[in-house]
Amino acid sequence: MAKYTFELREVVDTFGRDEVKGWFSQYELSDFLTPEQIQVIEEAGVWSKDKLCERILDHFWTREIGTDAIGQFMLFVKDKMNETMESYASVIYSVSLKFNPLGTADYTETFAGKTSGDTSSASTGKSSGLDIASDTPQGQISKSEILSGKYASSTAGSEGENQSSGSSRSEGSQDYTKRIQGNTGKDNSELLMKFRKTIRAINTEIIYELEPLFMGVY
């Protein structure tokens, strides 16, 4: 039975549980967080406005509100919840992030490379030949003499030149992605101890922040 004002359970009986829960929900996470951060919280599924409100009502169920005017209490609740959530919204986001507490490395290496090359070759050659038949073998005759018209029974000769060239080109690429994850030499027990120290009972902490809304004598 209330001695000074109204117990929260009496307020709930008068206005309904959903109505009173709505008083403790009059804040928007979008005032404190980005849409991407809010999405992380929703996907994690470990915290919600509704869960927090249920905890608040259960915790203060038999406590007297801090003012004898319920309308004034509603205003105090709205102001206090916005003040509190401005500090705790980022904490809620941080504990909603997924990570491996035993992992000390998580990074990705990406390599993209191209190779190309050109080759070319060229060659030039000359060839010549001359056959001479003479009815006067005692006399020698040279190629230059034949070409100048000196007598020989018969001659046969050939001269030629050949040239060849070529080129080729080759291209290639090499792409790969490597991801490094896991523990890179840290002691697992040490990592677990550090992780436990970061665990926060966020709803409980928020509830303690709401103590000024209720009578300190109970």
C-alpha positions in Angstrom: 0.0 0.0 0.0 1.4 3.4 -1.0 2.4 5.8 1.8 3.2 9.0 -0.2 2.3 8.8 -3.9 1.2 5.9 -6.1 3.0 2.5 -6.5 3.8 1.8 -10.1 1.5 -1.2 -10.1 -1.4 1.1 -9.2 -0.5 3.4 -12.1 -0.6 0.3 -14.4 -3.9 -0.8 -13.0 -5.3 2.7 -13.8 -3.8 3.2 -17.3 -3.0 -0.3 -18.5 0.3 -2.0 -18.9 0.8 -1.2 -22.5 0.1 2.5 -21.9 2.6 2.8 -19.1 5.2 0.8 -21.2 4.7 3.4 -23.9 5.8 6.2 -21.5 9.1 4.4 -21.1 9.5 4.0 -24.9 9.2 7.7 -25.9 12.6 7.9 -27.5 14.0 7.0 -30.9 17.2 5.2 -31.5 17.5 7.1 -34.7 18.2 10.2 -32.6 21.4 8.6 -31.4 22.5 6.0 -34.0 22.8 5.7 -37.7 20.4 3.4 -39.7 23.2 0.9 -40.2 23.9 0.8 -36.4 20.2 0.3 -35.7 20.1 -2.6 -38.2 23.0 -4.3 -36.4 21.0 -4.1 -33.1 17.9 -5.5 -34.7 19.8 -8.4 -36.4 21.5 -9.3 -33.2 18.2 -9.7 -31.5 19.6 -9.5 -27.9 18.0 -6.1 -27.0 14.7 -4.4 -27.7 12.6 -1.5 -26.4 9.9 -4.0 -25.3 12.3 -6.2 -23.3 13.7 -3.1 -21.5 10.2 -1.8 -20.7 9.1 -5.2 -19.3 12.2 -5.2 -17.0 11.5 -1.6 -15.9 7.9 -2.4 -14.9 8.9 -5.6 -13.1 11.7 -4.0 -11.2 9.8 -0.9 -10.0 6.4 -2.7 -9.7 5.9 -2.0 -6.0 7.9 1.2 -5.9 6.1 4.6 -5.5 6.5 7.1 -8.3 8.5 10.2 -7.5 5.7 12.7 -7.8 2.1 12.8 -6.6 1.0 14.0 -10.1 0.9 11.2 -12.6 1.0 13.7 -15.5 4.2 15.1 -14.2 5.6 11.6 -13.7 5.0 11.0 -17.4 7.0 14.0 -18.4 9.8 13.0 -16.0 9.9 9.5 -17.5 10.1 10.8 -21.1 12.9 13.2 -20.3 14.9 10.7 -18.2 14.6 8.0 -20.9 15.9 10.3 -23.6 18.8 11.4 -21.4 19.6 7.8 -20.5 19.4 6.4 -24.0 21.6 9.1 -25.4 24.4 7.5 -23.3 23.5 3.9 -23.7 22.5 3.6 -27.4 26.1 3.4 -28.5 26.7 0.8 -25.8 23.8 -1.3 -27.0 25.2 -1.1 -30.5 28.7 -2.1 -29.4 27.5 -5.3 -27.6 25.4 -6.2 -30.6 28.4 -6.5 -32.9 29.4 -10.0 -33.9 33.0 -11.0 -33.3 35.2 -13.8 -32.1 36.6 -13.1 -28.6 39.4 -15.6 -29.2 40.4 -14.1 -32.5 43.2 -11.6 -32.7 43.5 -11.4 -36.5 40.8 -10.9 -39.2 42.0 -9.2 -42.4 41.8 -9.8 -46.1 44.6 -9.5 -48.7 43.7 -8.9 -52.4 46.2 -9.1 -55.2 45.5 -8.3 -58.8 48.3 -8.4 -61.4 48.7 -8.4 -65.2 51.6 -9.7 -67.3 52.4 -9.0 -71.0 55.3 -9.5 -73.3 56.3 -9.0 -76.9 58.8 -11.0 -78.9 60.1 -10.4 -82.5 62.7 -12.0 -84.8 64.2 -11.2 -88.2 66.7 -12.8 -90.5 68.3 -12.1 -93.9 70.4 -14.4 -96.1 71.9 -14.6 -99.5 72.9 -17.6 -101.6 74.6 -18.1 -104.9 76.0 -20.9 -107.1 77.8 -21.3 -110.4 78.6 -24.4 -112.5 81.1 -24.0 -115.4 81.8 -26.5 -118.1 84.7 -25.8 -120.6 86.1 -27.7 -123.5 89.5 -26.2 -122.8 90.2 -27.5 -119.2 93.8 -26.3 -119.4 92.5 -22.8 -119.1 90.9 -21.7 -115.9 88.0 -19.3 -116.0 86.5 -17.4 -113.0 83.1 -16.3 -112.2 83.9 -12.6 -112.9 85.3 -13.6 -116.3 82.1 -15.5 -117.1 80.0 -12.5 -116.1 82.2 -10.3 -118.3 81.5 -12.5 -121.3 84.6 -14.7 -121.6 84.2 -17.9 -123.4 83.1 -21.2 -121.8 81.4 -24.2 -123.2 78.4 -23.9 -120.8 77.6 -22.2 -117.5 74.8 -22.6 -115.0 74.5 -20.3 -112.0 72.0 -19.0 -109.5 71.9 -16.2 -107.1 69.3 -15.4 -104.5 68.4 -13.6 -101.3 65.9 -14.5 -98.6 64.5 -12.6 -95.7 62.1 -13.6 -92.9 60.6 -11.8 -89.8 58.0 -12.6 -87.1 56.5 -11.2 -83.9 54.3 -12.4 -81.1 52.5 -11.0 -78.0 51.4 -12.7 -74.8 49.1 -11.4 -72.0 47.9 -12.8 -68.8 46.4 -11.9 -65.4 46.7 -13.3 -61.8 44.1 -12.4 -59.2 43.6 -13.9 -55.7 42.1 -13.0 -52.3 43.4 -14.4 -49.0 41.7 -14.0 -45.7 43.5 -14.4 -42.4 41.5 -15.2 -39.3 42.2 -16.7 -35.9 44.5 -16.4 -32.9 48.0 -15.1 -33.7 49.8 -16.2 -30.5 47.6 -14.8 -27.7 46.7 -16.9 -24.7 43.0 -18.0 -24.9 42.4 -17.7 -21.1 43.7 -14.1 -21.2 41.5 -13.2 -24.1 38.5 -14.8 -22.3 39.2 -12.8 -19.1 39.3 -9.6 -21.1 36.1 -10.4 -22.9 34.2 -11.1 -19.7 35.2 -7.7 -18.4 33.5 -6.1 -21.4 30.2 -7.9 -20.9 27.6 -5.4 -19.9 24.2 -6.0 -18.2 22.8 -3.0 -20.2 19.1 -3.3 -19.1 20.1 -3.5 -15.5 22.4 -0.5 -15.8 19.6 1.5 -17.5 17.2 0.6 -14.7 19.6 1.9 -12.1 19.7 5.2 -14.0 15.9 5.5 -13.5 16.0 5.4 -9.7 15.4 9.2 -9.4 12.0 8.7 -10.9 10.8 6.8 -7.9 10.7 7.3 -4.1 13.8 6.4 -2.3 11.9 5.1 0.7 10.3 1.6 0.2 
